Amino acid sequence: MIPSTPTDAVAQWWRQARPDLDTTPMGLFGRLRRLQVLAELEATAVLTDARLTSSELDVLVTIRHADQPMIARAVAALRGCSRAAMSNMLAKLEKRGLVTRVPSPADRRATLIHLTPHGAQLVDEIFPQRLALEAGLLSEIPQEQQEQIIESLDVLLNAMIRRSPLADSRI
């Protein structure tokens, strides 16, 4: 059998070296990782000119559409990253004039995050471009099949959330 993907090749090597191991999960998770890498490579074209990473754009979009200023730990929880990583990212975004951070009057330990007008303008310009790029990546897949893929990924995601003791605080 000729492997169809690098993931399949690695799984085949493992099956030969250790036939006692079930390499089935590699087929799914290897493809998910490869899809993420390919999507990020494609998104780089849109994000490079704006000097943004995908994670930074995701954070800006989250803040852009919040009903009220968000606290940093809530943004971190929504984006599935640590508070320290979020703090570092927000510091970079603040330095670039895309967000402001002000102490919360309700909780001195919390910081309220506001999108600046420049940050809002950048999100409104870049996000539609990224969305169009992602739509283009899916253009060869019929809508019905896209919906089936989404449903299948939801099954996996929900199963993993149920299993994870970190699910409530990290995703």
N, C-alpha and C positions, 0 to 999 in steps of 0.2 A: 504494500500500500504506500502510495506517495502522499506525504503530508500536504494538506492544502494551506496551512498557515504555519508560521514559526511556532505557535503554541502547540499545534498538532505534532510538529517535529520533536519538540521537547518532551511531550507526553509519550511519544513513541519511544524515545530514548529511555525514559523512566520505565516504561513497560518492559523493555528488553532487559534493563539492569535489575529491576525489582518487580517481577511479575506479581508479587503479593500486594502491591499498592494499586488502589483504584485511582486512576488519573482522570476520571470523568470531570471532577471539579475544575481541572486545569482548562478544559475546553470552554467552559463558561467564563470563568474569571480571567483567563488569559485573553479572551476576545474582548471582554469589558475593558481591560487595561489598554489593549491595543486600540480600541475605539476611542477611548479617552485621549490617548496620545495623538491619534490622527485628527480628532476634532480640535485639539489644542493647536496643532500645527496649522490647520486651516484658519483658525481664529486669529492666529498671530498676525496675519496680513491686515485684518481690520483693527486690531488693538495696538499694533506697533506705532502707528502714527499718533495715536492718542496717548502713548506711553503708559498703557494700562496692561495689567495681567487679567486673565479671565476671572480670577478670584476677586480682584479689585473691582472689576465691572459688576460682578454679582453682588458685592457689598453695596456699591453705589445704587444699583437697581433696587435692592431691598430697602435702602434708606429713602430713595426717591418716592416710593409708593406706600410708605408707612403713613398711617393716618395722623401720627404725631411724632415728635422727635423720639428716637429710640435710645435706649441705654446700650452701651457697648456690649455688655454680657448677653443681652437679648439678640443682638446682631450676630455675635459669636455662636450662640446656640442655633439660630436659624441657618447659619452658613456651615455649621458642623466643624468648627475649629476651636482651638483653645482660646481662653481669654487673652493670654500673652500674645499669641499670634495675631489676634484681632487688634490688640493695642498697638502692636508694631505696624500693622497695615494702616490703621487709622492715623497714626503719627505721620506716615508717608503721605497719605491722602491729604492730611491737614497741611503739611508742608507745601504741597502743590496747590493749595487753595481750593480743594474740591469739597472738603468738609470742615466744619468747626466742631470743637468739643467744648462743652461748658458744664460745670458742675451742676448736678441735679439739685434743685431746691428741696426736693422731697427726701433725698438720700445722699448725704455728703460723699459716700463711697462710690456713687454711680456718676457716670458722665453721660450727658445727653449729646447725641450726635445730630447735627444739622447739615443738610446738603447746602452748599453755597450756590448762588445763582450760576456761577461758572460750572460747578459740579452737575447741576441739573441740566444745563445746556449740553454738556458733554454726554451725559447719559442719553438724553433725547436724540442726540446725533448718532452715537455709536451703537446703542442697543438695537435699533432697527436694522442696521447694517449686519450685525452679528446674527440677528434672527433670520434675515434673508440668506445669509451664508449657510446657516444650519438647514433652512428649508431646501436650499440647493443640494446639500449633502444627502437629503432624504428624497430628492425628486425622482429617483429611479424606483422607489418603493411605493406601491399603491397605498392609498390612504387607509384602506381596510387592514392591510398588513401592518402598517405603522401602528394602528390602534391595537392590534394583536400583540405586537412587540411591547408596547407600553403596558398592556395588561399583564403580560408575562413578567416584565421587569418589576411591576408593582407586587406581584406574588412573591418574588425573590426579596424585594426590599422589605416588605412587611414581615416575612419569615425571619429575616436577619434582625430587624428591629425587635421582634419578640424575643429573640435569643440573646440580645446584647444587653449587658448590665449598664452600658454607657449610653444607650440609645436616647434616653431623655435629656442628657446633658450635652451630647456631642453632635446630634444631627437634627 
